[in-house]
Amino acid sequence: MISHAPDEAHVSADVAALAWLAGAGVDVLLDAAPRNWLAAPVPLAPAKPDTPARAAAPTRVAAVPRAPAASAMAVKAANGAGTLAELTAALATFEHGLRRVDMAPQLFAGAIESGVLVIAEQPEATDSDTARLRVRMLAAIGLSTQDHGTINLLPWPTLDNGPAREPQLAEFAPFVARALALAAPRLLLALGERAAALAGPVRGMGSTRGKWHDVGGVPMLATYHPRTLLAQPDHKRHAWADLQNFATRLSGKIA
């Protein structure tokens, strides 16, 4: 008797391929059947002058949640959390292309209720060059892991730890906002352009860094991301000036 059960290796490969496509932002099937994209386009017949143009038939797409629906689900899931633990639980079941069953969501880490929060883009391995530089930067102004918390704009890293895409950031924005509301910080330090965007559109880090911004009534200072400093060491002197500015306010010497 011939078994028609799918080969497990093929199933795993298919699942991995779908996960990769979802993480890359693919959310719509263009056509139900393959199309020869190299073929010459077929000219359309002009509409008769005395015949009103007919509305095009709606395109059939795959049953994938569109951005507005997904955002509505994110807002509902985030606002339904009354504690940080409940927020983590809501994230663990939130369907998204970045979601990983082998990794718990890392929306926040460290002393999240310390009053001092660092806004980062996404979780990073503790042994990475970027993570090590961030630890040294904060330690230089007297901040250890017990003295501050971290909120990641994405609770899971992107594929290959590449830069976060705007749709991904928008999808998790309700969870970030809820985490900030529950943590009730008194000072925020934004690392990089995407983190600085919490205060509004960023016109380049050169003009955004070193300045205090307002995020829901909480002062936030933006500086360069450690990844940028590794690639452009000349910016380190500016980042150090920003960190000293942050430390001065942290010490209470300025309001």
C-alpha positions as CSV (number, residue, x, y, z in Angstrom):
1,M,0.0,0.0,0.0
2,I,1.4,3.4,-1.0
3,S,1.4,6.0,1.6
4,H,0.3,9.5,0.6
5,A,1.5,11.2,3.8
6,P,3.6,14.3,3.0
7,D,7.3,14.0,3.5
8,E,8.3,15.7,6.8
9,A,11.4,17.2,5.3
10,H,9.4,18.8,2.5
11,V,6.7,20.1,4.9
12,S,9.4,21.7,7.1
13,A,11.0,23.3,4.0
14,D,7.6,24.6,2.9
15,V,6.9,26.1,6.4
16,A,10.3,27.7,6.5
17,A,9.8,29.2,3.1
18,L,6.4,30.6,4.1
19,A,7.9,32.1,7.3
20,W,10.7,33.7,5.3
21,L,8.2,35.2,2.9
22,A,6.1,36.5,5.8
23,G,9.1,38.0,7.4
24,A,10.1,39.7,4.2
25,G,6.8,41.5,4.0
26,V,4.9,39.3,1.4
27,D,1.3,39.4,2.3
28,V,-0.6,39.3,-1.0
29,L,-0.7,36.7,-3.8
30,L,-0.6,38.5,-7.1
31,D,-2.4,35.8,-9.2
32,A,-3.8,32.4,-8.6
33,A,-1.7,31.0,-11.6
34,P,1.9,31.7,-12.7
35,R,2.4,34.6,-15.1
36,N,5.0,35.1,-17.8
37,W,6.4,38.4,-16.7
38,L,8.7,38.6,-19.7
39,A,5.9,38.4,-22.2
40,A,4.9,41.6,-24.0
41,P,1.8,43.3,-22.4
42,V,-1.5,42.7,-24.2
43,P,-2.9,46.1,-25.3
44,L,-6.3,47.0,-23.9
45,A,-9.1,47.8,-26.2
46,P,-10.2,51.5,-25.8
47,A,-13.6,52.0,-24.3
48,K,-16.4,53.2,-26.5
49,P,-17.1,57.0,-26.1
50,D,-20.8,56.4,-25.4
51,T,-20.2,53.6,-23.0
52,P,-19.3,54.4,-19.4
53,A,-16.3,52.7,-18.1
54,R,-17.1,49.7,-16.0
55,A,-15.5,49.4,-12.6
56,A,-12.8,46.7,-12.4
57,A,-13.7,43.5,-10.6
58,P,-12.2,43.2,-7.2
59,T,-8.9,41.2,-7.2
60,R,-9.1,37.9,-5.3
61,V,-6.3,37.7,-2.8
62,A,-5.2,35.2,-0.2
63,A,-6.8,35.2,3.2
64,V,-4.0,37.1,4.9
65,P,-4.8,39.8,7.5
66,R,-4.3,43.2,5.9
67,A,-2.4,46.0,7.8
68,P,-5.5,47.8,9.2
69,A,-7.0,44.5,10.5
70,A,-3.7,43.5,12.0
71,S,-3.2,46.8,13.6
72,A,-6.7,46.6,15.1
73,M,-5.8,43.2,16.6
74,A,-2.5,44.6,17.9
75,V,-4.3,47.5,19.6
76,K,-6.9,45.2,21.2
77,A,-4.2,42.7,22.4
78,A,-2.0,45.4,23.8
79,N,-4.7,47.5,25.5
80,G,-6.2,44.4,27.1
81,A,-3.0,43.8,29.1
82,G,-3.1,45.2,32.7
83,T,0.4,44.3,33.6
84,L,3.8,43.8,31.9
85,A,3.4,40.0,32.4
86,E,0.0,40.0,30.7
87,L,1.5,42.1,27.9
88,T,4.2,39.4,27.3
89,A,1.5,36.7,27.3
90,A,-0.5,38.6,24.7
91,L,2.6,39.0,22.5
92,A,3.4,35.3,22.8
93,T,0.1,34.4,21.0
94,F,0.1,37.4,18.6
95,E,0.3,36.1,15.1
96,H,3.0,37.8,13.1
97,G,5.7,36.9,10.6
98,L,8.5,37.6,13.2
99,R,6.9,35.3,15.8
100,R,9.1,32.5,16.8
101,V,8.1,29.4,18.7
102,D,11.6,28.8,19.9
103,M,12.0,32.2,21.5
104,A,9.9,34.1,24.0
105,P,9.0,37.7,23.0
106,Q,11.6,40.2,24.2
107,L,9.7,43.4,24.2
108,F,11.4,44.5,27.3
109,A,14.3,43.4,29.5
110,G,16.3,44.4,32.6
111,A,14.9,46.7,35.3
112,I,11.9,47.8,33.4
113,E,10.3,49.5,36.4
114,S,13.5,51.4,37.3
115,G,12.3,54.7,35.8
116,V,15.1,54.7,33.2
117,L,14.5,53.1,29.9
118,V,16.6,52.6,26.9
119,I,14.7,52.3,23.6
120,A,16.3,49.9,21.2
121,E,15.3,48.5,17.8
122,Q,15.3,44.8,18.4
123,P,16.7,42.1,20.6
124,E,20.4,41.2,20.0
125,A,22.6,38.4,21.1
126,T,24.5,39.5,24.3
127,D,27.8,38.4,22.7
128,S,27.4,40.6,19.6
129,D,29.6,43.6,19.0
130,T,26.7,45.9,19.1
131,A,25.4,44.6,22.4
132,R,28.8,44.8,24.0
133,L,29.3,48.4,22.9
134,R,25.9,49.3,24.3
135,V,26.8,47.8,27.7
136,R,30.1,49.8,27.7
137,M,28.3,53.0,26.7
138,L,25.8,52.8,29.5
139,A,28.4,51.7,32.0
140,A,30.5,54.8,31.2
141,I,27.7,56.9,32.8
142,G,27.1,54.5,35.7
143,L,24.2,52.5,34.3
144,S,24.3,48.8,34.9
145,T,21.7,46.2,33.9
146,Q,20.2,46.7,37.4
147,D,19.8,50.4,36.9
148,H,17.8,50.6,33.7
149,G,15.4,48.6,31.5
150,T,15.3,48.2,27.8
151,I,12.3,48.3,25.5
152,N,12.7,46.8,22.0
153,L,10.6,48.2,19.2
154,L,10.4,44.6,17.9
155,P,10.0,41.8,20.4
156,W,11.7,39.3,18.0
157,P,14.8,39.9,15.9
158,T,14.4,40.2,12.1
159,L,15.7,37.6,9.7
160,D,19.5,37.7,9.9
161,N,19.2,40.6,12.4
162,G,18.7,42.9,9.4
163,P,17.2,46.4,9.8
164,A,13.5,46.5,10.9
165,R,11.0,47.4,8.2
166,E,8.4,50.1,8.8
167,P,5.4,47.8,8.6
168,Q,6.9,45.6,11.3
169,L,7.5,48.6,13.5
170,A,4.0,49.9,13.0
171,E,2.5,46.5,13.8
172,F,4.2,46.3,17.2
173,A,3.8,50.0,18.0
174,P,0.7,49.4,20.2
175,F,2.7,46.9,22.4
176,V,5.5,49.4,22.8
177,A,3.1,52.2,23.7
178,R,1.4,49.9,26.3
179,A,4.8,48.9,27.7
180,L,5.7,52.5,28.2
181,A,2.4,53.2,29.9
182,L,2.8,50.3,32.3
183,A,6.4,50.9,33.1
184,A,5.8,54.7,33.7
185,P,9.4,55.8,33.1
186,R,10.8,59.2,34.0
187,L,13.6,59.3,31.4
188,L,14.1,57.7,28.0
189,L,17.3,57.2,26.0
190,A,16.7,56.4,22.3
191,L,19.4,54.5,20.4
192,G,19.2,55.2,16.7
193,E,16.8,56.8,14.3
194,R,13.9,54.3,14.6
195,A,13.9,54.7,18.4
196,A,14.1,58.4,18.1
197,A,11.0,58.3,15.9
198,L,8.9,57.7,19.1
199,A,8.9,61.5,19.5
200,G,7.9,62.1,15.8
201,P,9.5,62.1,12.4
202,V,13.3,62.1,12.4
203,R,15.1,64.3,10.0
204,G,18.4,62.5,10.3
205,M,20.3,61.7,13.5
206,G,22.7,64.6,12.9
207,S,20.0,67.1,13.8
208,T,18.0,64.9,16.2
209,R,20.7,63.6,18.5
210,G,21.7,65.4,21.7
211,K,18.3,67.1,22.0
212,W,15.5,66.4,24.5
213,H,12.2,65.4,23.1
214,D,8.8,64.7,24.6
215,V,7.2,61.2,24.5
216,G,3.9,61.4,26.2
217,G,5.2,63.7,28.9
218,V,8.4,61.8,29.4
219,P,11.7,63.5,28.4
220,M,13.7,61.5,25.8
221,L,17.2,62.0,24.6
222,A,18.3,60.5,21.3
223,T,21.8,59.4,20.3
224,Y,23.5,57.2,17.7
225,H,22.8,53.4,17.7
226,P,25.9,51.3,18.6
227,R,25.7,49.7,15.2
228,T,26.2,53.1,13.6
229,L,29.2,53.9,16.0
230,L,30.9,50.6,15.0
231,A,30.5,51.6,11.3
232,Q,31.4,55.3,11.8
233,P,33.7,55.7,14.8
234,D,33.9,59.5,14.2
235,H,30.4,59.8,15.7
236,K,31.6,58.4,19.1
237,R,32.6,61.8,20.4
238,H,29.0,63.0,19.7
239,A,27.5,60.0,21.4
240,W,29.7,60.5,24.4
241,A,28.5,64.1,24.7
242,D,24.9,62.9,24.5
243,L,25.5,60.3,27.2
244,Q,27.0,62.9,29.5
245,N,23.9,65.1,28.8
246,F,21.7,62.2,29.8
247,A,23.7,61.5,32.9
248,T,23.5,65.1,34.0
249,R,19.7,65.0,33.8
250,L,19.6,61.6,35.5
251,S,21.6,62.9,38.4
252,G,18.9,65.6,38.9
253,K,21.3,68.5,38.2
254,I,18.9,69.7,35.5
255,A,15.1,69.5,35.5
